[in-house]
Amino acid sequence: MYTVYILKSEILSKYYVGYTSMSVEERLSRHLNDHSGFTSKAKDWALVYTKSFNSKTEAIKLELSIKKRGIQRYLDSL
């Protein structure tokens, strides 16, 4: 199982989209605690959206589609 997730930081006024094969709670914990990438800039990331898939290919396809369209526009269309 793969999950596409969207995080939001109020401090940065930014969104982050990614996908994972681990539990979303565990992935969020890693973003908040021991991550050195984009999400390390703030420690207030909150989960705002998830969607699960059976295949990695489907998850990657949605993640790229969201990034191309824009996270805020994607969320507004739901």
A tleap script that builds the chain and sets N, CA, C and O, in Angstrom:
source leaprc.protein.ff14SB
mol = sequence {
  NMET TYR THR VAL TYR ILE LEU LYS SER GLU
  ILE LEU SER LYS TYR TYR VAL GLY TYR THR
  SER MET SER VAL GLU GLU ARG LEU SER ARG
  HIE LEU ASN ASP HIE SER GLY PHE THR SER
  LYS ALA LYS ASP TRP ALA LEU VAL TYR THR
  LYS SER PHE ASN SER LYS THR GLU ALA ILE
  LYS LEU GLU LEU SER ILE LYS LYS ARG GLY
  ILE GLN ARG TYR LEU ASP SER CLEU
}
set mol.1.N position { 0.846 -1.176 0.000 }
set mol.1.CA position { 0.000 0.000 0.000 }
set mol.1.C position { 0.893 1.242 0.000 }
set mol.1.O position { 1.882 1.309 0.730 }
set mol.2.N position { 0.535 2.203 -0.814 }
set mol.2.CA position { 1.248 3.475 -0.920 }
set mol.2.C position { 0.259 4.608 -0.667 }
set mol.2.O position { -0.898 4.538 -1.081 }
set mol.3.N position { 0.716 5.632 0.002 }
set mol.3.CA position { -0.155 6.748 0.339 }
set mol.3.C position { 0.467 8.052 -0.114 }
set mol.3.O position { 1.628 8.336 0.181 }
set mol.4.N position { -0.317 8.848 -0.837 }
set mol.4.CA position { 0.062 10.214 -1.183 }
set mol.4.C position { -0.459 11.082 -0.049 }
set mol.4.O position { -1.594 10.915 0.398 }
set mol.5.N position { 0.367 12.006 0.413 }
set mol.5.CA position { -0.033 12.851 1.534 }
set mol.5.C position { 0.361 14.300 1.272 }
set mol.5.O position { 1.325 14.589 0.562 }
set mol.6.N position { -0.411 15.192 1.865 }
set mol.6.CA position { -0.112 16.622 1.784 }
set mol.6.C position { 0.002 17.151 3.206 }
set mol.6.O position { -0.862 16.914 4.050 }
set mol.7.N position { 1.093 17.875 3.448 }
set mol.7.CA position { 1.338 18.507 4.737 }
set mol.7.C position { 1.238 20.015 4.573 }
set mol.7.O position { 1.475 20.553 3.492 }
set mol.8.N position { 0.883 20.687 5.660 }
set mol.8.CA position { 0.856 22.143 5.639 }
set mol.8.C position { 1.584 22.681 6.858 }
set mol.8.O position { 1.433 22.169 7.967 }
set mol.9.N position { 2.385 23.734 6.633 }
set mol.9.CA position { 3.059 24.457 7.707 }
set mol.9.C position { 2.447 25.847 7.795 }
set mol.9.O position { 2.512 26.617 6.837 }
set mol.10.N position { 1.855 26.170 8.933 }
set mol.10.CA position { 1.312 27.511 9.151 }
set mol.10.C position { 2.442 28.530 9.267 }
set mol.10.O position { 2.307 29.661 8.800 }
set mol.11.N position { 3.550 28.141 9.884 }
set mol.11.CA position { 4.695 29.045 10.064 }
set mol.11.C position { 5.232 29.515 8.709 }
set mol.11.O position { 5.480 30.704 8.509 }
set mol.12.N position { 5.406 28.577 7.790 }
set mol.12.CA position { 5.950 28.900 6.472 }
set mol.12.C position { 4.878 29.297 5.457 }
set mol.12.O position { 5.195 29.841 4.399 }
set mol.13.N position { 3.621 29.030 5.774 }
set mol.13.CA position { 2.526 29.219 4.815 }
set mol.13.C position { 2.808 28.447 3.530 }
set mol.13.O position { 2.649 28.964 2.425 }
set mol.14.N position { 3.233 27.187 3.705 }
set mol.14.CA position { 3.602 26.334 2.576 }
set mol.14.C position { 2.970 24.955 2.733 }
set mol.14.O position { 2.617 24.519 3.828 }
set mol.15.N position { 2.843 24.284 1.574 }
set mol.15.CA position { 2.404 22.902 1.536 }
set mol.15.C position { 3.554 22.030 1.072 }
set mol.15.O position { 4.509 22.507 0.459 }
set mol.16.N position { 3.445 20.732 1.379 }
set mol.16.CA position { 4.413 19.742 0.914 }
set mol.16.C position { 3.625 18.510 0.495 }
set mol.16.O position { 2.728 18.080 1.222 }
set mol.17.N position { 3.936 17.937 -0.651 }
set mol.17.CA position { 3.293 16.705 -1.098 }
set mol.17.C position { 4.353 15.634 -1.269 }
set mol.17.O position { 5.459 15.902 -1.737 }
set mol.18.N position { 3.995 14.408 -0.881 }
set mol.18.CA position { 4.901 13.286 -1.028 }
set mol.18.C position { 4.115 11.989 -1.045 }
set mol.18.O position { 2.887 11.996 -0.950 }
set mol.19.N position { 4.824 10.876 -1.168 }
set mol.19.CA position { 4.174 9.577 -1.065 }
set mol.19.C position { 5.051 8.682 -0.206 }
set mol.19.O position { 6.255 8.905 -0.077 }
set mol.20.N position { 4.429 7.666 0.380 }
set mol.20.CA position { 5.159 6.775 1.260 }
set mol.20.C position { 4.563 5.382 1.239 }
set mol.20.O position { 3.385 5.201 0.928 }
set mol.21.N position { 5.386 4.400 1.572 }
set mol.21.CA position { 4.891 3.035 1.736 }
set mol.21.C position { 4.767 2.697 3.222 }
set mol.21.O position { 4.226 1.649 3.572 }
set mol.22.N position { 5.262 3.573 4.094 }
set mol.22.CA position { 5.118 3.363 5.539 }
set mol.22.C position { 3.831 4.041 6.007 }
set mol.22.O position { 3.137 4.670 5.208 }
set mol.23.N position { 3.516 3.920 7.262 }
set mol.23.CA position { 2.308 4.588 7.756 }
set mol.23.C position { 2.506 6.101 7.671 }
set mol.23.O position { 3.618 6.603 7.835 }
set mol.24.N position { 1.435 6.804 7.417 }
set mol.24.CA position { 1.501 8.257 7.278 }
set mol.24.C position { 1.942 8.890 8.599 }
set mol.24.O position { 2.674 9.880 8.599 }
set mol.25.N position { 1.500 8.326 9.713 }
set mol.25.CA position { 1.892 8.849 11.021 }
set mol.25.C position { 3.406 8.744 11.231 }
set mol.25.O position { 4.035 9.673 11.739 }
set mol.26.N position { 3.979 7.613 10.838 }
set mol.26.CA position { 5.429 7.426 10.958 }
set mol.26.C position { 6.176 8.391 10.037 }
set mol.26.O position { 7.196 8.962 10.425 }
set mol.27.N position { 5.669 8.568 8.828 }
set mol.27.CA position { 6.317 9.476 7.879 }
set mol.27.C position { 6.263 10.913 8.372 }
set mol.27.O position { 7.250 11.641 8.269 }
set mol.28.N position { 5.116 11.328 8.909 }
set mol.28.CA position { 4.991 12.671 9.465 }
set mol.28.C position { 5.968 12.861 10.616 }
set mol.28.O position { 6.595 13.914 10.731 }
set mol.29.N position { 6.099 11.859 11.460 }
set mol.29.CA position { 7.040 11.926 12.577 }
set mol.29.C position { 8.466 12.139 12.078 }
set mol.29.O position { 9.225 12.909 12.668 }
set mol.30.N position { 8.825 11.468 11.011 }
set mol.30.CA position { 10.172 11.650 10.439 }
set mol.30.C position { 10.365 13.058 9.896 }
set mol.30.O position { 11.433 13.649 10.052 }
set mol.31.N position { 9.319 13.599 9.250 }
set mol.31.CA position { 9.402 14.984 8.758 }
set mol.31.C position { 9.604 15.945 9.920 }
set mol.31.O position { 10.348 16.919 9.798 }
set mol.32.N position { 8.956 15.683 11.032 }
set mol.32.CA position { 9.015 16.590 12.172 }
set mol.32.C position { 10.290 16.451 12.995 }
set mol.32.O position { 10.706 17.405 13.653 }
set mol.33.N position { 10.910 15.284 12.968 }
set mol.33.CA position { 12.019 15.033 13.888 }
set mol.33.C position { 13.395 14.905 13.262 }
set mol.33.O position { 14.325 15.578 13.707 }
set mol.34.N position { 13.558 14.084 12.266 }
set mol.34.CA position { 14.917 13.821 11.777 }
set mol.34.C position { 15.046 13.943 10.268 }
set mol.34.O position { 15.724 13.143 9.625 }
set mol.35.N position { 14.395 14.940 9.718 }
set mol.35.CA position { 14.422 15.130 8.276 }
set mol.35.C position { 15.330 16.321 7.962 }
set mol.35.O position { 15.325 17.316 8.687 }
set mol.36.N position { 16.103 16.220 6.890 }
set mol.36.CA position { 17.020 17.308 6.545 }
set mol.36.C position { 16.641 18.015 5.247 }
set mol.36.O position { 17.382 18.882 4.784 }
set mol.37.N position { 15.519 17.666 4.660 }
set mol.37.CA position { 15.104 18.281 3.404 }
set mol.37.C position { 14.261 19.525 3.605 }
set mol.37.O position { 14.402 20.229 4.604 }
set mol.38.N position { 13.385 19.790 2.651 }
set mol.38.CA position { 12.533 20.982 2.665 }
set mol.38.C position { 11.739 21.108 3.959 }
set mol.38.O position { 11.610 22.202 4.509 }
set mol.39.N position { 11.207 19.989 4.447 }
set mol.39.CA position { 10.342 20.059 5.629 }
set mol.39.C position { 11.097 20.305 6.929 }
set mol.39.O position { 10.473 20.479 7.976 }
set mol.40.N position { 12.415 20.322 6.885 }
set mol.40.CA position { 13.187 20.601 8.105 }
set mol.40.C position { 13.149 22.085 8.459 }
set mol.40.O position { 13.597 22.473 9.538 }
set mol.41.N position { 12.621 22.917 7.567 }
set mol.41.CA position { 12.574 24.363 7.792 }
set mol.41.C position { 11.535 24.763 8.843 }
set mol.41.O position { 11.572 25.882 9.355 }
set mol.42.N position { 10.611 23.856 9.166 }
set mol.42.CA position { 9.581 24.143 10.175 }
set mol.42.C position { 9.257 22.855 10.916 }
set mol.42.O position { 9.479 21.758 10.402 }
set mol.43.N position { 8.739 22.994 12.107 }
set mol.43.CA position { 8.381 21.823 12.915 }
set mol.43.C position { 6.897 21.799 13.239 }
set mol.43.O position { 6.489 21.168 14.214 }
set mol.44.N position { 6.080 22.479 12.435 }
set mol.44.CA position { 4.643 22.500 12.688 }
set mol.44.C position { 3.834 21.839 11.568 }
set mol.44.O position { 2.649 22.130 11.408 }
set mol.45.N position { 4.463 20.959 10.798 }
set mol.45.CA position { 3.767 20.320 9.685 }
set mol.45.C position { 2.575 19.521 10.197 }
set mol.45.O position { 2.674 18.777 11.172 }
set mol.46.N position { 1.453 19.693 9.519 }
set mol.46.CA position { 0.232 18.971 9.875 }
set mol.46.C position { -0.322 18.299 8.623 }
set mol.46.O position { -0.255 18.853 7.526 }
set mol.47.N position { -0.856 17.131 8.798 }
set mol.47.CA position { -1.427 16.360 7.707 }
set mol.47.C position { -2.773 16.965 7.307 }
set mol.47.O position { -3.649 17.151 8.153 }
set mol.48.N position { -2.938 17.272 6.017 }
set mol.48.CA position { -4.204 17.849 5.559 }
set mol.48.C position { -4.919 16.982 4.511 }
set mol.48.O position { -6.086 17.227 4.205 }
set mol.49.N position { -4.226 15.968 3.957 }
set mol.49.CA position { -4.841 15.148 2.914 }
set mol.49.C position { -4.073 13.844 2.771 }
set mol.49.O position { -2.846 13.818 2.875 }
set mol.50.N position { -4.809 12.757 2.531 }
set mol.50.CA position { -4.185 11.472 2.186 }
set mol.50.C position { -5.048 10.751 1.166 }
set mol.50.O position { -6.266 10.922 1.129 }
set mol.51.N position { -4.408 9.954 0.351 }
set mol.51.CA position { -5.099 9.067 -0.576 }
set mol.51.C position { -4.227 7.839 -0.780 }
set mol.51.O position { -3.042 7.960 -1.092 }
set mol.52.N position { -4.806 6.659 -0.606 }
set mol.52.CA position { -4.050 5.403 -0.684 }
set mol.52.C position { -4.224 4.716 -2.031 }
set mol.52.O position { -5.263 4.820 -2.682 }
set mol.53.N position { -3.161 4.006 -2.425 }
set mol.53.CA position { -3.134 3.264 -3.680 }
set mol.53.C position { -2.505 1.902 -3.444 }
set mol.53.O position { -1.739 1.711 -2.500 }
set mol.54.N position { -2.839 0.959 -4.316 }
set mol.54.CA position { -2.236 -0.370 -4.246 }
set mol.54.C position { -0.874 -0.423 -4.919 }
set mol.54.O position { -0.052 -1.283 -4.604 }
set mol.55.N position { -0.637 0.503 -5.852 }
set mol.55.CA position { 0.638 0.452 -6.575 }
set mol.55.C position { 1.432 1.748 -6.403 }
set mol.55.O position { 0.874 2.836 -6.261 }
set mol.56.N position { 2.739 1.587 -6.420 }
set mol.56.CA position { 3.649 2.729 -6.327 }
set mol.56.C position { 3.475 3.645 -7.535 }
set mol.56.O position { 3.524 4.868 -7.407 }
set mol.57.N position { 3.273 3.048 -8.705 }
set mol.57.CA position { 3.112 3.817 -9.941 }
set mol.57.C position { 1.937 4.783 -9.840 }
set mol.57.O position { 2.050 5.939 -10.250 }
set mol.58.N position { 0.809 4.322 -9.298 }
set mol.58.CA position { -0.369 5.185 -9.152 }
set mol.58.C position { -0.091 6.334 -8.183 }
set mol.58.O position { -0.495 7.471 -8.422 }
set mol.59.N position { 0.604 6.023 -7.090 }
set mol.59.CA position { 0.918 7.055 -6.094 }
set mol.59.C position { 1.832 8.123 -6.689 }
set mol.59.O position { 1.601 9.318 -6.501 }
set mol.60.N position { 2.856 7.698 -7.400 }
set mol.60.CA position { 3.779 8.647 -8.028 }
set mol.60.C position { 3.048 9.499 -9.064 }
set mol.60.O position { 3.293 10.701 -9.168 }
set mol.61.N position { 2.164 8.884 -9.817 }
set mol.61.CA position { 1.406 9.609 -10.834 }
set mol.61.C position { 0.576 10.728 -10.187 }
set mol.61.O position { 0.560 11.850 -10.694 }
set mol.62.N position { -0.110 10.438 -9.078 }
set mol.62.CA position { -0.896 11.470 -8.414 }
set mol.62.C position { 0.009 12.538 -7.811 }
set mol.62.O position { -0.285 13.728 -7.928 }
set mol.63.N position { 1.105 12.135 -7.169 }
set mol.63.CA position { 2.025 13.111 -6.583 }
set mol.63.C position { 2.521 14.101 -7.641 }
set mol.63.O position { 2.512 15.311 -7.414 }
set mol.64.N position { 2.946 13.594 -8.781 }
set mol.64.CA position { 3.442 14.466 -9.847 }
set mol.64.C position { 2.339 15.352 -10.415 }
set mol.64.O position { 2.580 16.511 -10.753 }
set mol.65.N position { 1.135 14.807 -10.520 }
set mol.65.CA position { 0.002 15.585 -11.003 }
set mol.65.C position { -0.312 16.740 -10.050 }
set mol.65.O position { -0.589 17.854 -10.493 }
set mol.66.N position { -0.270 16.476 -8.754 }
set mol.66.CA position { -0.523 17.525 -7.759 }
set mol.66.C position { 0.559 18.595 -7.852 }
set mol.66.O position { 0.255 19.788 -7.830 }
set mol.67.N position { 1.811 18.181 -7.954 }
set mol.67.CA position { 2.909 19.147 -8.040 }
set mol.67.C position { 2.777 20.014 -9.298 }
set mol.67.O position { 3.020 21.220 -9.258 }
set mol.68.N position { 2.395 19.391 -10.399 }
set mol.68.CA position { 2.258 20.129 -11.657 }
set mol.68.C position { 1.093 21.121 -11.588 }
set mol.68.O position { 1.207 22.251 -12.063 }
set mol.69.N position { 0.002 20.703 -11.009 }
set mol.69.CA position { -1.195 21.549 -10.931 }
set mol.69.C position { -1.066 22.629 -9.869 }
set mol.69.O position { -1.589 23.732 -10.024 }
set mol.70.N position { -0.368 22.303 -8.794 }
set mol.70.CA position { -0.268 23.197 -7.646 }
set mol.70.C position { -1.066 22.602 -6.499 }
set mol.70.O position { -2.226 22.229 -6.671 }
set mol.71.N position { -0.454 22.514 -5.343 }
set mol.71.CA position { -1.097 21.851 -4.211 }
set mol.71.C position { -2.369 22.578 -3.793 }
set mol.71.O position { -3.397 21.935 -3.580 }
set mol.72.N position { -2.326 23.894 -3.672 }
set mol.72.CA position { -3.505 24.652 -3.252 }
set mol.72.C position { -4.650 24.477 -4.247 }
set mol.72.O position { -5.796 24.290 -3.839 }
set mol.73.N position { -4.356 24.535 -5.536 }
set mol.73.CA position { -5.406 24.338 -6.556 }
set mol.73.C position { -5.995 22.946 -6.472 }
set mol.73.O position { -7.204 22.762 -6.614 }
set mol.74.N position { -5.124 21.953 -6.236 }
set mol.74.CA position { -5.621 20.570 -6.107 }
set mol.74.C position { -6.576 20.466 -4.917 }
set mol.74.O position { -7.660 19.893 -5.030 }
set mol.75.N position { -6.166 21.022 -3.780 }
set mol.75.CA position { -7.013 20.953 -2.581 }
set mol.75.C position { -8.325 21.707 -2.788 }
set mol.75.O position { -9.378 21.255 -2.340 }
set mol.76.N position { -8.265 22.848 -3.460 }
set mol.76.CA position { -9.470 23.631 -3.717 }
set mol.76.C position { -10.466 22.878 -4.610 }
set mol.76.O position { -11.674 23.098 -4.523 }
set mol.77.N position { -9.953 21.994 -5.463 }
set mol.77.CA position { -10.823 21.272 -6.386 }
set mol.77.C position { -11.518 20.070 -5.735 }
set mol.77.O position { -12.405 19.468 -6.340 }
set mol.78.N position { -11.126 19.723 -4.527 }
set mol.78.CA position { -11.730 18.551 -3.865 }
set mol.78.C position { -13.110 18.853 -3.334 }
set mol.78.O position { -13.753 17.979 -2.753 }
savepdb mol mol.pdb
quit
